[in-house]
Structures are given as C-alpha cells and as structure tokens.
Amino acid sequence: MAGIPFLKLSGLLVKTLAKPVAKSVKELSVEHPLLRRLCVGIGQTTNYVVSRMTHLTTEPQSWHKFRYVEMKTAEALKSGAEILSESIILGVAVSVAVFEFERSARSKAASDERARQKQVRTFVSNLTCGPQEEIDAKLKNAEEKLIEVEALLQAHQQTLHDLTYRRPRRYWFF
C-alpha cells in the first residue's frame, strides 16, 4: 500500500509543475514566431466563435447581418496564449486523472482475479476424492440404477399409452 500515496503525490507534483510550464509557454509566445502565429490564430478563432454565438443567441438573424471585427494582434496574442496555457494545464490534469483511473481499474481487476482463484482453490480442495476403486464402484452402481429407472420409465409409458388409447366411438347410424 506504500505505492499508492507515492503515485497520488507524483500526480499532484506533475499537476503543480504544469503551471510554470504553461506560464513559460505564455511568455515564449511573444518571442517565438511559430508560437506567436499559433496563439494569434487561436485568439482570433476564439473571438470569432464567441462573436458568432453571441450574435445567434441575442439578435434575430433577420434584423442584422453578422459582421465580424477581428481583434488587434496584441489582444489576440494575449487571448490565445492564455487559452494555450490553460489547455496545457487541463491536458495534464486529465492525463493524470486517466492514469489514476486506469491504475485503479487494473488493481481492482487483479484483486477480483485473485479472489476468483481463491474460490476455485477452495472448491477444488473441498472436493473429496476417494481411491479409484471406490469411484469406479459408485459409477457402476449409478449405471445400474439408471438402467432400472429406464426400464421403469418404459413400463410406465406403455401403461400410460394403454390407458389413454380409446377405441373409436360407434355412432347409431353405422
């Protein structure tokens, strides 16, 4: 059981370390050209989606046509960097949660398998098997009783058939 707190603590450590990494990605987005374009694109796309949803939910479409006004590059960069950094933190948190869920599911499956194997061992140990001659004698006795039961069943079937068979009824006009 000592491994379980260690795994939970390491998951919390990874989550905690994700925040400074996200902050450094946010700061790097200002300097790095590829990351800058990515963050500006994310910011502009988010702005478009929010504007479109606001237009669709607040104004009937017949009144005004949708007009989209792009954000300034600095605002889009700031918004995109914020979304990217929060996405990193969320991704790490989800990954740690999925890992912990999978680990607990594997642990539960292993304990269920151990319990099933214990039941099988208990069942097998409770079976009492005598010497082979004793088993053969019991089997021969069971076969003899089965033959007797089959003979009785055939006799009862014949009796039942004789009782249920009727002669055809004779009508007055025959």
N, CA and C atoms as a LAMMPS dump frame, in Angstrom:
ITEM: TIMESTEP
0
ITEM: NUMBER OF ATOMS
522
ITEM: BOX BOUNDS ff ff ff
-5.0000000000000000e+02 5.0000000000000000e+02
-5.0000000000000000e+02 5.0000000000000000e+02
-5.0000000000000000e+02 5.0000000000000000e+02
ITEM: ATOMS id mol type element x y z
1 1 1 N 0.812 -1.203 0
2 1 2 C 0 0 0
3 1 3 C 0.855 1.266 0
4 2 1 N 2.179 1.125 0.122
5 2 2 C 3.042 2.305 0.171
6 2 3 C 3.125 2.978 -1.199
7 3 1 N 2.873 2.219 -2.276
8 3 2 C 2.97 2.78 -3.621
9 3 3 C 1.818 3.712 -3.973
10 4 1 N 0.676 3.526 -3.37
11 4 2 C -0.499 4.325 -3.73
12 4 3 C -0.315 5.805 -3.366
13 5 1 N 0.113 6.16 -2.123
14 5 2 C 0.32 7.58 -1.848
15 5 3 C 1.423 8.18 -2.718
16 6 1 N 2.442 7.376 -3.033
17 6 2 C 3.518 7.88 -3.884
18 6 3 C 2.989 8.252 -5.262
19 7 1 N 2.121 7.406 -5.826
20 7 2 C 1.565 7.716 -7.146
21 7 3 C 0.665 8.939 -7.1
22 8 1 N -0.144 9.058 -6.065
23 8 2 C -1.015 10.24 -5.942
24 8 3 C -0.192 11.507 -5.757
25 9 1 N 0.856 11.428 -4.944
26 9 2 C 1.715 12.596 -4.738
27 9 3 C 2.467 12.968 -6.013
28 10 1 N 2.907 11.963 -6.753
29 10 2 C 3.593 12.277 -8.015
30 10 3 C 2.618 12.89 -9.018
31 11 1 N 1.365 12.465 -9.006
32 11 2 C 0.359 13.081 -9.878
33 11 3 C 0.131 14.533 -9.519
34 12 1 N 0.064 14.819 -8.22
35 12 2 C -0.081 16.214 -7.78
36 12 3 C 1.144 17.036 -8.154
37 13 1 N 2.329 16.428 -8.069
38 13 2 C 3.553 17.131 -8.446
39 13 3 C 3.543 17.483 -9.925
40 14 1 N 3.117 16.552 -10.757
41 14 2 C 3.044 16.813 -12.201
42 14 3 C 2.05 17.927 -12.488
43 15 1 N 0.91 17.903 -11.808
44 15 2 C -0.072 18.979 -11.993
45 15 3 C 0.507 20.326 -11.578
46 16 1 N 1.232 20.346 -10.479
47 16 2 C 1.826 21.582 -9.991
48 16 3 C 2.9 22.095 -10.942
49 17 1 N 3.692 21.19 -11.508
50 17 2 C 4.739 21.596 -12.447
51 17 3 C 4.164 22.066 -13.778
52 18 1 N 2.96 21.68 -14.091
53 18 2 C 2.351 22.091 -15.354
54 18 3 C 2.065 23.587 -15.367
55 19 1 N 1.814 24.177 -14.221
56 19 2 C 1.51 25.613 -14.172
57 19 3 C 2.698 26.476 -14.571
58 20 1 N 3.906 26.253 -14.038
59 20 2 C 5.035 27.056 -14.515
60 20 3 C 5.37 26.816 -15.987
61 21 1 N 5.184 25.568 -16.45
62 21 2 C 5.425 25.279 -17.872
63 21 3 C 4.446 26.069 -18.728
64 22 1 N 3.195 26.109 -18.314
65 22 2 C 2.189 26.867 -19.059
66 22 3 C 2.521 28.358 -19.037
67 23 1 N 3.026 28.839 -17.914
68 23 2 C 3.4 30.256 -17.826
69 23 3 C 4.58 30.558 -18.75
70 24 1 N 5.538 29.643 -18.798
71 24 2 C 6.687 29.876 -19.686
72 24 3 C 6.268 29.811 -21.152
73 25 1 N 5.311 28.955 -21.495
74 25 2 C 4.8 28.9 -22.87
75 25 3 C 4.097 30.208 -23.198
76 26 1 N 3.399 30.756 -22.234
77 26 2 C 2.716 32.035 -22.43
78 26 3 C 3.732 33.152 -22.7
79 27 1 N 4.831 33.164 -21.941
80 27 2 C 5.868 34.183 -22.142
81 27 3 C 6.623 33.958 -23.445
82 28 1 N 6.848 32.705 -23.799
83 28 2 C 7.58 32.379 -25.026
84 28 3 C 6.769 32.715 -26.267
85 29 1 N 5.451 32.747 -26.131
86 29 2 C 4.607 33.029 -27.303
87 29 3 C 4.835 34.431 -27.853
88 30 1 N 5.337 35.334 -27.053
89 30 2 C 5.621 36.687 -27.522
90 30 3 C 6.864 36.688 -28.402
91 31 1 N 7.848 35.853 -28.081
92 31 2 C 9.135 35.887 -28.776
93 31 3 C 9.218 34.923 -29.956
94 32 1 N 8.679 33.734 -29.82
95 32 2 C 8.829 32.7 -30.851
96 32 3 C 7.818 32.929 -31.97
97 33 1 N 8.277 33.032 -33.249
98 33 2 C 7.346 33.377 -34.338
99 33 3 C 6.267 32.317 -34.598
100 34 1 N 6.633 31.042 -34.568
101 34 2 C 5.644 29.992 -34.827
102 34 3 C 4.598 29.946 -33.71
103 35 1 N 5.053 30.018 -32.48
104 35 2 C 4.139 30.015 -31.345
105 35 3 C 3.283 31.278 -31.331
106 36 1 N 3.881 32.393 -31.775
107 36 2 C 3.14 33.657 -31.853
108 36 3 C 1.988 33.535 -32.854
109 37 1 N 2.274 32.982 -34.055
110 37 2 C 1.215 32.795 -35.07
111 37 3 C 0.13 31.856 -34.562
112 38 1 N 0.557 30.811 -33.868
113 38 2 C -0.41 29.86 -33.325
114 38 3 C -1.321 30.541 -32.306
115 39 1 N -0.754 31.299 -31.402
116 39 2 C -1.553 31.963 -30.364
117 39 3 C -2.472 33.028 -30.964
118 40 1 N -1.988 33.776 -31.963
119 40 2 C -2.834 34.774 -32.619
120 40 3 C -3.998 34.072 -33.319
121 41 1 N -3.722 32.97 -33.992
122 41 2 C -4.789 32.205 -34.658
123 41 3 C -5.815 31.685 -33.665
124 42 1 N -5.334 31.164 -32.536
125 42 2 C -6.255 30.668 -31.508
126 42 3 C -7.102 31.814 -30.963
127 43 1 N -6.475 32.956 -30.71
128 43 2 C -7.212 34.108 -30.182
129 43 3 C -8.255 34.62 -31.161
130 44 1 N -7.883 34.722 -32.459
131 44 2 C -8.842 35.207 -33.463
132 44 3 C -9.993 34.214 -33.635
133 45 1 N -9.685 32.922 -33.64
134 45 2 C -10.723 31.901 -33.796
135 45 3 C -11.681 31.931 -32.609
136 46 1 N -11.142 32.047 -31.421
137 46 2 C -11.984 32.123 -30.229
138 46 3 C -12.877 33.355 -30.281
139 47 1 N -12.318 34.479 -30.698
140 47 2 C -13.094 35.71 -30.815
141 47 3 C -14.222 35.543 -31.828
142 48 1 N -13.926 34.899 -32.975
143 48 2 C -14.953 34.683 -33.988
144 48 3 C -16.079 33.8 -33.448
145 49 1 N -15.713 32.717 -32.794
146 49 2 C -16.721 31.786 -32.273
147 49 3 C -17.593 32.474 -31.223
148 50 1 N -16.971 33.231 -30.335
149 50 2 C -17.735 33.924 -29.294
150 50 3 C -18.649 34.971 -29.917
151 51 1 N -18.134 35.73 -30.896
152 51 2 C -18.95 36.748 -31.556
153 51 3 C -20.125 36.113 -32.291
154 52 1 N -19.863 35.038 -32.989
155 52 2 C -20.919 34.353 -33.742
156 52 3 C -21.998 33.807 -32.804
157 53 1 N -21.582 33.193 -31.716
158 53 2 C -22.553 32.645 -30.772
159 53 3 C -23.36 33.759 -30.113
160 54 1 N -22.702 34.867 -29.804
161 54 2 C -23.419 36 -29.215
162 54 3 C -24.458 36.532 -30.186
163 55 1 N -24.073 36.657 -31.471
164 55 2 C -24.999 37.154 -32.482
165 55 3 C -26.197 36.213 -32.65
166 56 1 N -25.924 34.912 -32.664
167 56 2 C -27.004 33.94 -32.869
168 56 3 C -27.96 33.878 -31.68
169 57 1 N -27.466 34.131 -30.488
170 57 2 C -28.327 33.992 -29.313
171 57 3 C -29.031 35.276 -28.9
172 58 1 N -28.532 36.43 -29.33
173 58 2 C -29.142 37.665 -28.857
174 58 3 C -29.993 38.378 -29.9
175 59 1 N -29.653 38.282 -31.156
176 59 2 C -30.383 39.032 -32.172
177 59 3 C -31.01 38.088 -33.189
178 60 1 N -32.22 38.354 -33.579
179 60 2 C -32.786 37.55 -34.669
180 60 3 C -31.987 37.79 -35.948
181 61 1 N -31.833 36.777 -36.742
182 61 2 C -30.991 36.878 -37.936
183 61 3 C -31.583 37.788 -38.995
184 62 1 N -32.872 38.012 -38.959
185 62 2 C -33.488 38.843 -39.995
186 62 3 C -33.208 40.326 -39.779
187 63 1 N -32.842 40.737 -38.583
188 63 2 C -32.603 42.156 -38.32
189 63 3 C -31.268 42.628 -38.883
190 64 1 N -30.2 41.939 -38.498
191 64 2 C -28.868 42.382 -38.906
192 64 3 C -28.102 41.208 -39.493
193 65 1 N -27.247 41.528 -40.428
194 65 2 C -26.312 40.525 -40.903
195 65 3 C -25.156 40.475 -39.925
196 66 1 N -24.537 39.333 -39.847
197 66 2 C -23.415 39.167 -38.926
198 66 3 C -22.204 39.889 -39.492
199 67 1 N -21.628 40.754 -38.671
200 67 2 C -20.397 41.455 -39.037
201 67 3 C -19.333 41.05 -38.03
202 68 1 N -18.247 40.564 -38.549
203 68 2 C -17.155 40.14 -37.674
204 68 3 C -16.04 41.165 -37.73
205 69 1 N -15.599 41.608 -36.58
206 69 2 C -14.485 42.541 -36.478
207 69 3 C -13.347 41.803 -35.783
208 70 1 N -12.211 41.695 -36.467
209 70 2 C -11.076 40.984 -35.892
210 70 3 C -10.497 41.752 -34.714
211 71 1 N -9.909 41.001 -33.796
212 71 2 C -9.238 41.604 -32.649
213 71 3 C -7.897 42.18 -33.101
214 72 1 N -7.354 43.063 -32.318
215 72 2 C -5.992 43.533 -32.576
216 72 3 C -5.047 42.371 -32.312
217 73 1 N -3.912 42.392 -32.964
218 73 2 C -2.958 41.288 -32.856
219 73 3 C -2.478 41.102 -31.421
220 74 1 N -2.237 42.157 -30.71
221 74 2 C -1.758 42.042 -29.327
222 74 3 C -2.817 41.395 -28.44
223 75 1 N -4.064 41.789 -28.626
224 75 2 C -5.143 41.194 -27.83
225 75 3 C -5.325 39.72 -28.194
226 76 1 N -5.286 39.407 -29.499
227 76 2 C -5.431 38.019 -29.94
228 76 3 C -4.284 37.168 -29.418
229 77 1 N -3.064 37.73 -29.417
230 77 2 C -1.904 37.003 -28.902
231 77 3 C -2.081 36.712 -27.412
232 78 1 N -2.512 37.7 -26.646
233 78 2 C -2.715 37.527 -25.212
234 78 3 C -3.803 36.49 -24.941
235 79 1 N -4.922 36.591 -25.674
236 79 2 C -6.034 35.651 -25.502
237 79 3 C -5.627 34.236 -25.899
238 80 1 N -4.952 34.099 -27.033
239 80 2 C -4.514 32.78 -27.497
240 80 3 C -3.503 32.15 -26.563
241 81 1 N -2.558 32.953 -26.048
242 81 2 C -1.564 32.426 -25.11
243 81 3 C -2.234 31.953 -23.827
244 82 1 N -3.22 32.71 -23.375
245 82 2 C -3.96 32.315 -22.167
246 82 3 C -4.693 30.987 -22.384
247 83 1 N -5.352 30.874 -23.533
248 83 2 C -6.079 29.633 -23.836
249 83 3 C -5.12 28.468 -23.973
250 84 1 N -3.976 28.682 -24.623
251 84 2 C -2.982 27.621 -24.792
252 84 3 C -2.422 27.173 -23.448
253 85 1 N -2.111 28.115 -22.579
254 85 2 C -1.559 27.743 -21.268
255 85 3 C -2.597 27.002 -20.428
256 86 1 N -3.84 27.442 -20.452
257 86 2 C -4.895 26.736 -19.715
258 86 3 C -5.148 25.352 -20.311
259 87 1 N -4.998 25.216 -21.616
260 87 2 C -5.17 23.908 -22.261
261 87 3 C -4.081 22.942 -21.819
262 88 1 N -2.87 23.452 -21.655
263 88 2 C -1.778 22.596 -21.175
264 88 3 C -2.081 22.105 -19.771
265 89 1 N -2.517 23.003 -18.905
266 89 2 C -2.835 22.612 -17.524
267 89 3 C -3.986 21.607 -17.503
268 90 1 N -5.019 21.865 -18.297
269 90 2 C -6.153 20.936 -18.36
270 90 3 C -5.731 19.579 -18.911
271 91 1 N -4.902 19.587 -19.953
272 91 2 C -4.431 18.322 -20.534
273 91 3 C -3.647 17.49 -19.536
274 92 1 N -2.779 18.141 -18.761
275 92 2 C -2.008 17.415 -17.747
276 92 3 C -2.937 16.861 -16.674
277 93 1 N -3.886 17.677 -16.228
278 93 2 C -4.81 17.213 -15.182
279 93 3 C -5.64 16.03 -15.665
280 94 1 N -6.124 16.097 -16.895
281 94 2 C -6.913 14.99 -17.452
282 94 3 C -6.043 13.744 -17.602
283 95 1 N -4.807 13.916 -18.051
284 95 2 C -3.899 12.766 -18.208
285 95 3 C -3.633 12.079 -16.875
286 96 1 N -3.396 12.868 -15.833
287 96 2 C -3.15 12.284 -14.513
288 96 3 C -4.399 11.564 -14.013
289 97 1 N -5.574 12.16 -14.224
290 97 2 C -6.82 11.523 -13.776
291 97 3 C -7.058 10.213 -14.52
292 98 1 N -6.811 10.195 -15.826
293 98 2 C -6.991 8.965 -16.608
294 98 3 C -6 7.905 -16.158
295 99 1 N -4.763 8.313 -15.913
296 99 2 C -3.751 7.361 -15.441
297 99 3 C -4.159 6.752 -14.107
298 100 1 N -4.62 7.57 -13.169
299 100 2 C -5.045 7.056 -11.868
300 100 3 C -6.261 6.14 -12.007
301 101 1 N -7.189 6.485 -12.9
302 101 2 C -8.361 5.628 -13.116
303 101 3 C -7.94 4.275 -13.684
304 102 1 N -7.065 4.293 -14.683
305 102 2 C -6.599 3.031 -15.283
306 102 3 C -5.859 2.176 -14.261
307 103 1 N -5.033 2.81 -13.424
308 103 2 C -4.291 2.07 -12.418
309 103 3 C -5.24 1.438 -11.408
310 104 1 N -6.25 2.186 -10.974
311 104 2 C -7.194 1.618 -10.002
312 104 3 C -8.043 0.516 -10.64
313 105 1 N -8.378 0.674 -11.924
314 105 2 C -9.15 -0.378 -12.61
315 105 3 C -8.319 -1.652 -12.733
316 106 1 N -7.027 -1.509 -13.076
317 106 2 C -6.156 -2.684 -13.159
318 106 3 C -5.999 -3.339 -11.789
319 107 1 N -5.877 -2.526 -10.745
320 107 2 C -5.735 -3.057 -9.395
321 107 3 C -6.985 -3.814 -8.978
322 108 1 N -8.159 -3.265 -9.29
323 108 2 C -9.415 -3.928 -8.951
324 108 3 C -9.564 -5.232 -9.724
325 109 1 N -9.192 -5.221 -11.005
326 109 2 C -9.281 -6.443 -11.809
327 109 3 C -8.344 -7.513 -11.261
328 110 1 N -7.146 -7.107 -10.837
329 110 2 C -6.206 -8.073 -10.274
330 110 3 C -6.731 -8.65 -8.967
331 111 1 N -7.32 -7.805 -8.113
332 111 2 C -7.857 -8.322 -6.852
333 111 3 C -9.064 -9.23 -7.11
334 112 1 N -9.893 -8.898 -8.09
335 112 2 C -11.017 -9.773 -8.441
336 112 3 C -10.519 -11.121 -8.945
337 113 1 N -9.457 -11.102 -9.744
338 113 2 C -8.888 -12.351 -10.261
339 113 3 C -8.31 -13.187 -9.12
340 114 1 N -7.636 -12.534 -8.175
341 114 2 C -7.106 -13.273 -7.017
342 114 3 C -8.24 -13.89 -6.204
343 115 1 N -9.339 -13.151 -6.019
344 115 2 C -10.48 -13.678 -5.262
345 115 3 C -11.101 -14.87 -5.995
346 116 1 N -11.197 -14.778 -7.326
347 116 2 C -11.76 -15.886 -8.104
348 116 3 C -10.861 -17.112 -8.012
349 117 1 N -9.552 -16.919 -8.108
350 117 2 C -8.628 -18.043 -7.997
351 117 3 C -8.703 -18.669 -6.605
352 118 1 N -8.892 -17.835 -5.583
353 118 2 C -9.027 -18.36 -4.222
354 118 3 C -10.285 -19.21 -4.106
355 119 1 N -11.396 -18.751 -4.728
356 119 2 C -12.632 -19.535 -4.711
357 119 3 C -12.442 -20.872 -5.409
358 120 1 N -11.738 -20.868 -6.542
359 120 2 C -11.505 -22.116 -7.283
360 120 3 C -10.657 -23.065 -6.444
361 121 1 N -9.6 -22.543 -5.81
362 121 2 C -8.758 -23.401 -4.964
363 121 3 C -9.547 -23.977 -3.798
364 122 1 N -10.412 -23.15 -3.197
365 122 2 C -11.242 -23.631 -2.092
366 122 3 C -12.196 -24.717 -2.568
367 123 1 N -12.809 -24.513 -3.724
368 123 2 C -13.732 -25.505 -4.263
369 123 3 C -13.017 -26.813 -4.552
370 124 1 N -11.858 -26.728 -5.173
371 124 2 C -11.116 -27.942 -5.518
372 124 3 C -10.65 -28.661 -4.26
373 125 1 N -10.218 -27.908 -3.25
374 125 2 C -9.747 -28.558 -2.021
375 125 3 C -10.901 -29.204 -1.253
376 126 1 N -12.126 -28.691 -1.414
377 126 2 C -13.278 -29.269 -0.717
378 126 3 C -13.796 -30.537 -1.391
379 127 1 N -13.415 -30.754 -2.625
380 127 2 C -13.828 -31.986 -3.285
381 127 3 C -13.122 -33.163 -2.615
382 128 1 N -13.909 -34.188 -2.258
383 128 2 C -13.311 -35.369 -1.629
384 128 3 C -13.296 -36.485 -2.64
385 129 1 N -12.134 -36.853 -3.022
386 129 2 C -11.994 -37.949 -3.978
387 129 3 C -11.362 -39.123 -3.241
388 130 1 N -12.067 -40.253 -3.296
389 130 2 C -11.544 -41.458 -2.665
390 130 3 C -10.649 -42.2 -3.639
391 131 1 N -10.305 -43.409 -3.267
392 131 2 C -9.488 -44.209 -4.171
393 131 3 C -10.245 -44.515 -5.455
394 132 1 N -9.523 -44.855 -6.471
395 132 2 C -10.108 -45.079 -7.794
396 132 3 C -11.127 -46.217 -7.775
397 133 1 N -10.892 -47.259 -6.976
398 133 2 C -11.845 -48.377 -6.932
399 133 3 C -13.192 -47.92 -6.373
400 134 1 N -13.143 -47.04 -5.371
401 134 2 C -14.384 -46.542 -4.786
402 134 3 C -15.174 -45.721 -5.813
403 135 1 N -14.465 -44.923 -6.579
404 135 2 C -15.126 -44.11 -7.607
405 135 3 C -15.726 -45.006 -8.687
406 136 1 N -14.977 -46.047 -9.093
407 136 2 C -15.499 -46.978 -10.105
408 136 3 C -16.732 -47.717 -9.596
409 137 1 N -16.743 -48.092 -8.323
410 137 2 C -17.898 -48.797 -7.751
411 137 3 C -19.119 -47.881 -7.741
412 138 1 N -18.924 -46.622 -7.345
413 138 2 C -20.045 -45.676 -7.335
414 138 3 C -20.571 -45.453 -8.751
415 139 1 N -19.682 -45.378 -9.723
416 139 2 C -20.1 -45.184 -11.109
417 139 3 C -20.88 -46.397 -11.616
418 140 1 N -20.421 -47.601 -11.292
419 140 2 C -21.128 -48.811 -11.718
420 140 3 C -22.505 -48.88 -11.068
421 141 1 N -22.605 -48.522 -9.792
422 141 2 C -23.881 -48.508 -9.079
423 141 3 C -24.834 -47.505 -9.737
424 142 1 N -24.311 -46.322 -10.1
425 142 2 C -25.146 -45.31 -10.746
426 142 3 C -25.642 -45.797 -12.102
427 143 1 N -24.796 -46.506 -12.856
428 143 2 C -25.217 -47.046 -14.152
429 143 3 C -26.315 -48.09 -13.987
430 144 1 N -26.191 -48.943 -12.988
431 144 2 C -27.217 -49.958 -12.753
432 144 3 C -28.556 -49.32 -12.388
433 145 1 N -28.497 -48.299 -11.515
434 145 2 C -29.734 -47.624 -11.135
435 145 3 C -30.348 -46.906 -12.327
436 146 1 N -29.525 -46.367 -13.216
437 146 2 C -30.028 -45.701 -14.411
438 146 3 C -30.73 -46.702 -15.327
439 147 1 N -30.2 -47.89 -15.464
440 147 2 C -30.839 -48.922 -16.284
441 147 3 C -32.185 -49.307 -15.686
442 148 1 N -32.263 -49.436 -14.352
443 148 2 C -33.528 -49.76 -13.692
444 148 3 C -34.561 -48.652 -13.917
445 149 1 N -34.122 -47.41 -13.803
446 149 2 C -35.045 -46.282 -13.984
447 149 3 C -35.55 -46.243 -15.424
448 150 1 N -34.687 -46.507 -16.4
449 150 2 C -35.121 -46.524 -17.801
450 150 3 C -36.147 -47.627 -18.037
451 151 1 N -35.96 -48.811 -17.428
452 151 2 C -36.917 -49.907 -17.585
453 151 3 C -38.266 -49.529 -16.97
454 152 1 N -38.246 -48.912 -15.79
455 152 2 C -39.482 -48.47 -15.161
456 152 3 C -40.178 -47.399 -15.998
457 153 1 N -39.413 -46.512 -16.566
458 153 2 C -39.978 -45.451 -17.394
459 153 3 C -40.661 -46.043 -18.629
460 154 1 N -40.057 -47.034 -19.266
461 154 2 C -40.681 -47.662 -20.431
462 154 3 C -41.967 -48.383 -20.032
463 155 1 N -41.962 -49.022 -18.878
464 155 2 C -43.165 -49.723 -18.422
465 155 3 C -44.282 -48.723 -18.141
466 156 1 N -43.948 -47.605 -17.512
467 156 2 C -44.956 -46.587 -17.232
468 156 3 C -45.458 -45.928 -18.509
469 157 1 N -44.599 -45.757 -19.488
470 157 2 C -45.042 -45.189 -20.75
471 157 3 C -46.024 -46.119 -21.458
472 158 1 N -45.74 -47.42 -21.421
473 158 2 C -46.649 -48.382 -22.057
474 158 3 C -47.989 -48.396 -21.343
475 159 1 N -47.967 -48.354 -20.01
476 159 2 C -49.209 -48.325 -19.24
477 159 3 C -50.002 -47.069 -19.552
478 160 1 N -49.329 -45.964 -19.618
479 160 2 C -49.993 -44.695 -19.93
480 160 3 C -50.591 -44.739 -21.336
481 161 1 N -49.883 -45.306 -22.272
482 161 2 C -50.4 -45.421 -23.635
483 161 3 C -51.634 -46.321 -23.667
484 162 1 N -51.585 -47.438 -22.931
485 162 2 C -52.735 -48.335 -22.905
486 162 3 C -53.948 -47.663 -22.27
487 163 1 N -53.745 -46.841 -21.252
488 163 2 C -54.857 -46.177 -20.592
489 163 3 C -55.462 -45.06 -21.431
490 164 1 N -54.656 -44.4 -22.194
491 164 2 C -55.157 -43.247 -22.949
492 164 3 C -55.676 -43.625 -24.325
493 165 1 N -55.412 -44.832 -24.814
494 165 2 C -55.897 -45.225 -26.124
495 165 3 C -57.366 -45.59 -26.021
496 166 1 N -58.191 -45.029 -26.884
497 166 2 C -59.628 -45.326 -26.909
498 166 3 C -59.994 -45.934 -28.247
499 167 1 N -60.94 -46.77 -28.138
500 167 2 C -61.474 -47.317 -29.384
501 167 3 C -62.328 -46.257 -30.027
502 168 1 N -62.445 -46.307 -31.315
503 168 2 C -63.294 -45.31 -31.985
504 168 3 C -64.731 -45.483 -31.542
505 169 1 N -65.395 -44.406 -31.429
506 169 2 C -66.789 -44.403 -30.992
507 169 3 C -67.7 -44.869 -32.129
508 170 1 N -68.666 -45.674 -31.799
509 170 2 C -69.607 -46.119 -32.828
510 170 3 C -70.853 -45.262 -32.733
511 171 1 N -71.211 -44.749 -33.876
512 171 2 C -72.399 -43.923 -33.924
513 171 3 C -73.606 -44.782 -34.277
514 172 1 N -74.823 -44.302 -34.024
515 172 2 C -76.05 -45.074 -34.215
516 172 3 C -76.325 -45.358 -35.669
517 173 1 N -75.73 -44.486 -36.554
518 173 2 C -76.039 -44.741 -37.952
519 173 3 C -75.041 -45.661 -38.633
520 174 1 N -74.08 -46.228 -37.946
521 174 2 C -73.155 -47.19 -38.551
522 174 3 C -73.575 -48.576 -38.287
